[in-house]
Amino acid sequence: MHEVEDLLSKFHNISTPTATKPASIHDNTGGDGGGVPSPNAPTPWKIRVALVLGHAFVGLCLLLSILTVMFYSFPWYATNFATPVSTWWGVNPKVKGSGHNEMVMPTYFWFGMVLPSVAGALGVFALSVKPAAAKQILPATVTAFLHRKPTLLRSLVSYGELLFLAVVVTGNVLVFHYQYIKRHKPTSPTNTTISNVGTALGFVGLFNLVFLALPATRHCFWMEWLNIPFARGVKYHNWLSVVTIFTLAVHSAFFVTFYIRSQSSVLPLLPCTDCDVGTKGMTNWEYFFGILAMLCFLVIAATSLPYVRRHHYALFKATHYLFIPASLFVTLHWVNILYFLNATIVLYLVNRMYSNATVTAPVLVDNAVALPAAIVRLTVRCATPYTPGDTVWLHAPALSKTQWHPFSIASSPLTAPHSITIYVRSIGAWTTRLHAYTKACDSAGTTPLLYMDGGYTPASSIPATHAAVVFVAGGIGITPFMGQITTILHTQPHQNVWLVWHVRTAEMLKQFQPWLVSLEPSRVHVQLHVTQDPLAEFEHFDNGTDRLLGHTAEEEFDVATPRVEARPYAHLSTTKRMLLLVLAFGLSGGLLALVKYGNKIQTPRANLWPIQRIVEWCVVVGGCYVAYVITYIGKVSTAVPDIASTEMTTLASIESHFHVQKGRVVWSELASTIRGSVSPNETIGVFVSGPKSLGKAVDATFQDLSNVHVRHETFEL
């Protein structure tokens, strides 16, 4: 036990705040930090009113964007918008071909989607400079309800997820209903009914397609405002993808059926080479482009199956780039689709530019250690403040030219304001090779060449209203909680903290020993459980073997010192993000209006309509990328203090010191103990990070308890 006392003396009491004052990674005001304010600090009423109005404004912008897509299918569009607005463009209803009727629909989506997107983004940027506690949209009780999983549905989905599904289903039903009834007549023959159903399904698929990419966009400001983490946004993206592909596939099937029944042939769906493309052949080519788009979507869907995504990630990522030709093909299929997708395309490309500007140089790695238990510990230099539990994406060119993998930040800005610590467990092929690559770099006296992208939707803050906070982790799922626990102990002196951590093998605990020891003098109730190995297996493993990595063939890695100079991690400032977004929308929208006005390309020659649509698509995409010049303005190098790495000490007596238990926790006893530590009218927050089986056990224990609020960290992307 003398070793324990010696090690404890090297750590400060974690419940004693330090003088460091870092800001949030999403508070991109200047990078000099602004402190982690106490959640209990009062906010002046003027600021509270401004925040409420700001959130209401952003919410209205989001609602308007959704309703704009939906209301196009309603009778309101034709009677209350299209007719009066057409007069703005000189259209005389009594004179055929008068004015510029082609500008009516772009105007509708400019006012209904582009302007709200720009205004909403600026609103989110303005709100982002406030502390996390002041940025909460909903009261803690409402947030807790949205995360609660009804046991009636076997705790499979939360109320928030049910709300998302309700919005999607309602939108789909309303769009289908109004698109169908505007064409249907009681006397319509069967073939016409089939065509009408197919058309209505096409608009349903388009409604879903408009919002499909946004939940899976790393820097989506809508998701940031809704406080939906990227991993959970990917879940919504997956659900929406299934609905979109299904409706578009059925839409295609109905039109194939229509032509087989009406003309006993599918030739009208194929391009003709001996016809006038500007007149009779136009429909054939439009249908053909629709088929090409559908094929792209089907390939993306097939390669997105869980098995393909996990075992053939490079294929999964490569085929997702088919969305680029798919967006062009749907524009050629029906020109107005481009106006539906305009805001989505610009938002997606702007967010890609945010990431590209961040990863122009490799990140400066201060320390990279291949630990036993198949774990890699990375410490990278950081010039941008961050929040505990944030997600970053890592790319190692020596392992793959295409793959990026997400990992949780394990450090806290309170104790490490200028560095980020990440733990990577060898689970798949890429992470296993990262362990081997790190060992090879260590042998060669170099550090791994890594690129890092971050600054996404921050991890949900821990409500200060909870009397007790329980962190339940499984395996490497401890990493998002490490920084959060450290921060709570500095900023929430009234909260009791519980840590229940299950690991399969004992040696994994040793890799996190310094952090565990730092918790000892504090008020954290630590329960460690080893589910497979006997406790005797805490003895130090030989450096040359690691059971979890297996006996794989040695792989040669490029461990030479890179020619590109590494630099501390930093992302675009809020000012540059705002300028880039406004400029991207302005350039793409302005160029599109210039090309669209009068249909300058196809008006002289009708058979040039494909060129007209291709140019329109190109100016939307190209106009965005012209705005990328903003990222090159005012680039300066950021100096960051050197950080001394701390090596881990091995303790032979760790199992007795931490009272490590064999087997899993008895959930009923744990729940009884925790509930007994708080008053009946006080709430308990339970945060889960680990495998699905662990989450199910927590749900079965706590979901029915009214004063317990359960939240899950999502891992599977």
FENURDA-V408982 format. One record per residue. N is the residue number from 1. RES is the residue in one letter. BURIAL is 1 if it has 16 or more other C-alpha atoms within 10 Angstrom, else 0. Layout:
N	RES	BURIAL
N	RES	BURIAL
This chain:
1	M	0
2	H	0
3	E	0
4	V	1
5	E	0
6	D	0
7	L	1
8	L	1
9	S	0
10	K	0
11	F	0
12	H	0
13	N	1
14	I	1
15	S	1
16	T	0
17	P	0
18	T	0
19	A	0
20	T	0
21	K	1
22	P	1
23	A	1
24	S	1
25	I	1
26	H	1
27	D	1
28	N	1
29	T	1
30	G	0
31	G	1
32	D	0
33	G	1
34	G	1
35	G	1
36	V	1
37	P	0
38	S	0
39	P	1
40	N	0
41	A	0
42	P	0
43	T	0
44	P	0
45	W	0
46	K	0
47	I	0
48	R	0
49	V	0
50	A	0
51	L	1
52	V	0
53	L	0
54	G	1
55	H	1
56	A	0
57	F	1
58	V	1
59	G	1
60	L	0
61	C	1
62	L	1
63	L	0
64	L	1
65	S	1
66	I	1
67	L	0
68	T	1
69	V	1
70	M	1
71	F	1
72	Y	1
73	S	1
74	F	1
75	P	0
76	W	0
77	Y	1
78	A	0
79	T	0
80	N	0
81	F	1
82	A	1
83	T	1
84	P	0
85	V	1
86	S	1
87	T	1
88	W	0
89	W	1
90	G	0
91	V	1
92	N	0
93	P	0
94	K	0
95	V	0
96	K	0
97	G	0
98	S	0
99	G	1
100	H	1
101	N	1
102	E	1
103	M	1
104	V	1
105	M	1
106	P	1
107	T	1
108	Y	1
109	F	1
110	W	1
111	F	0
112	G	1
113	M	1
114	V	1
115	L	1
116	P	1
117	S	1
118	V	1
119	A	1
120	G	1
121	A	1
122	L	1
123	G	1
124	V	1
125	F	1
126	A	0
127	L	1
128	S	1
129	V	1
130	K	1
131	P	1
132	A	1
133	A	1
134	A	1
135	K	1
136	Q	1
137	I	1
138	L	0
139	P	0
140	A	1
141	T	0
142	V	0
143	T	1
144	A	1
145	F	1
146	L	1
147	H	1
148	R	1
149	K	1
150	P	1
151	T	0
152	L	0
153	L	0
154	R	0
155	S	1
156	L	0
157	V	0
158	S	1
159	Y	1
160	G	1
161	E	1
162	L	0
163	L	0
164	F	0
165	L	0
166	A	0
167	V	0
168	V	1
169	V	0
170	T	0
171	G	1
172	N	1
173	V	0
174	L	1
175	V	1
176	F	1
177	H	1
178	Y	1
179	Q	1
180	Y	1
181	I	0
182	K	0
183	R	0
184	H	1
185	K	0
186	P	0
187	T	0
188	S	0
189	P	0
190	T	0
191	N	1
192	T	1
193	T	1
194	I	1
195	S	1
196	N	1
197	V	1
198	G	1
199	T	1
200	A	1
201	L	1
202	G	1
203	F	1
204	V	1
205	G	1
206	L	1
207	F	1
208	N	1
209	L	1
210	V	1
211	F	1
212	L	1
213	A	1
214	L	1
215	P	1
216	A	1
217	T	1
218	R	1
219	H	1
220	C	1
221	F	1
222	W	1
223	M	1
224	E	1
225	W	1
226	L	0
227	N	1
228	I	1
229	P	1
230	F	1
231	A	1
232	R	1
233	G	1
234	V	1
235	K	1
236	Y	1
237	H	1
238	N	1
239	W	0
240	L	1
241	S	1
242	V	0
243	V	1
244	T	1
245	I	1
246	F	0
247	T	1
248	L	1
249	A	1
250	V	1
251	H	1
252	S	1
253	A	0
254	F	1
255	F	1
256	V	1
257	T	1
258	F	1
259	Y	1
260	I	0
261	R	0
262	S	0
263	Q	0
264	S	0
265	S	0
266	V	0
267	L	0
268	P	1
269	L	1
270	L	1
271	P	1
272	C	1
273	T	0
274	D	0
275	C	0
276	D	0
277	V	1
278	G	1
279	T	0
280	K	0
281	G	1
282	M	1
283	T	1
284	N	1
285	W	1
286	E	1
287	Y	1
288	F	1
289	F	1
290	G	1
291	I	1
292	L	1
293	A	1
294	M	1
295	L	0
296	C	1
297	F	1
298	L	1
299	V	0
300	I	1
301	A	1
302	A	0
303	T	1
304	S	1
305	L	0
306	P	0
307	Y	0
308	V	0
309	R	1
310	R	0
311	H	0
312	H	0
313	Y	1
314	A	1
315	L	0
316	F	1
317	K	1
318	A	0
319	T	1
320	H	1
321	Y	0
322	L	1
323	F	0
324	I	0
325	P	0
326	A	1
327	S	1
328	L	1
329	F	1
330	V	1
331	T	1
332	L	1
333	H	1
334	W	0
335	V	1
336	N	1
337	I	1
338	L	1
339	Y	1
340	F	1
341	L	1
342	N	1
343	A	1
344	T	1
345	I	1
346	V	1
347	L	1
348	Y	1
349	L	1
350	V	1
351	N	1
352	R	1
353	M	1
354	Y	1
355	S	1
356	N	0
357	A	1
358	T	1
359	V	1
360	T	0
361	A	1
362	P	1
363	V	1
364	L	1
365	V	1
366	D	1
367	N	1
368	A	1
369	V	1
370	A	1
371	L	1
372	P	1
373	A	1
374	A	1
375	I	1
376	V	1
377	R	1
378	L	1
379	T	1
380	V	1
381	R	1
382	C	1
383	A	1
384	T	1
385	P	1
386	Y	1
387	T	1
388	P	1
389	G	1
390	D	1
391	T	1
392	V	1
393	W	1
394	L	1
395	H	1
396	A	1
397	P	0
398	A	1
399	L	1
400	S	0
401	K	0
402	T	0
403	Q	1
404	W	1
405	H	0
406	P	1
407	F	1
408	S	1
409	I	1
410	A	1
411	S	1
412	S	1
413	P	1
414	L	1
415	T	1
416	A	1
417	P	1
418	H	1
419	S	1
420	I	1
421	T	1
422	I	1
423	Y	1
424	V	1
425	R	1
426	S	1
427	I	0
428	G	0
429	A	0
430	W	1
431	T	1
432	T	1
433	R	1
434	L	1
435	H	1
436	A	1
437	Y	1
438	T	1
439	K	1
440	A	1
441	C	1
442	D	1
443	S	0
444	A	0
445	G	0
446	T	1
447	T	1
448	P	1
449	L	1
450	L	1
451	Y	1
452	M	1
453	D	1
454	G	1
455	G	1
456	Y	1
457	T	1
458	P	1
459	A	1
460	S	1
461	S	1
462	I	1
463	P	1
464	A	1
465	T	1
466	H	1
467	A	1
468	A	1
469	V	1
470	V	1
471	F	1
472	V	1
473	A	1
474	G	1
475	G	1
476	I	1
477	G	1
478	I	1
479	T	1
480	P	1
481	F	1
482	M	1
483	G	1
484	Q	1
485	I	1
486	T	1
487	T	1
488	I	1
489	L	1
490	H	1
491	T	1
492	Q	1
493	P	0
494	H	0
495	Q	1
496	N	1
497	V	1
498	W	1
499	L	1
500	V	1
501	W	1
502	H	1
503	V	1
504	R	1
505	T	1
506	A	1
507	E	1
508	M	1
509	L	1
510	K	1
511	Q	1
512	F	1
513	Q	1
514	P	1
515	W	1
516	L	0
517	V	1
518	S	1
519	L	1
520	E	1
521	P	0
522	S	0
523	R	0
524	V	1
525	H	0
526	V	1
527	Q	1
528	L	1
529	H	1
530	V	1
531	T	1
532	Q	0
533	D	0
534	P	0
535	L	1
536	A	0
537	E	0
538	F	1
539	E	0
540	H	0
541	F	0
542	D	0
543	N	0
544	G	0
545	T	0
546	D	0
547	R	0
548	L	0
549	L	1
550	G	0
551	H	0
552	T	0
553	A	0
554	E	0
555	E	0
556	E	0
557	F	0
558	D	0
559	V	1
560	A	0
561	T	0
562	P	0
563	R	0
564	V	0
565	E	0
566	A	1
567	R	1
568	P	1
569	Y	1
570	A	1
571	H	1
572	L	1
573	S	1
574	T	1
575	T	0
576	K	1
577	R	1
578	M	1
579	L	0
580	L	1
581	L	1
582	V	1
583	L	1
584	A	1
585	F	1
586	G	1
587	L	1
588	S	1
589	G	1
590	G	0
591	L	1
592	L	1
593	A	1
594	L	0
595	V	1
596	K	1
597	Y	0
598	G	0
599	N	1
600	K	0
601	I	1
602	Q	1
603	T	0
604	P	0
605	R	0
606	A	1
607	N	1
608	L	0
609	W	1
610	P	1
611	I	0
612	Q	1
613	R	1
614	I	0
615	V	1
616	E	1
617	W	1
618	C	1
619	V	1
620	V	1
621	V	1
622	G	1
623	G	1
624	C	1
625	Y	1
626	V	0
627	A	1
628	Y	1
629	V	0
630	I	0
631	T	1
632	Y	0
633	I	0
634	G	0
635	K	0
636	V	0
637	S	0
638	T	0
639	A	0
640	V	0
641	P	0
642	D	0
643	I	0
644	A	0
645	S	0
646	T	0
647	E	0
648	M	0
649	T	0
650	T	1
651	L	1
652	A	1
653	S	0
654	I	1
655	E	1
656	S	0
657	H	0
658	F	0
659	H	0
660	V	1
661	Q	1
662	K	1
663	G	1
664	R	1
665	V	1
666	V	0
667	W	0
668	S	0
669	E	0
670	L	0
671	A	0
672	S	0
673	T	0
674	I	1
675	R	1
676	G	0
677	S	0
678	V	0
679	S	0
680	P	0
681	N	0
682	E	0
683	T	1
684	I	1
685	G	1
686	V	1
687	F	1
688	V	1
689	S	1
690	G	1
691	P	1
692	K	0
693	S	0
694	L	1
695	G	1
696	K	0
697	A	0
698	V	1
699	D	1
700	A	1
701	T	0
702	F	1
703	Q	1
704	D	0
705	L	0
706	S	0
707	N	1
708	V	1
709	H	1
710	V	1
711	R	1
712	H	1
713	E	1
714	T	1
715	F	1
716	E	0
717	L	1
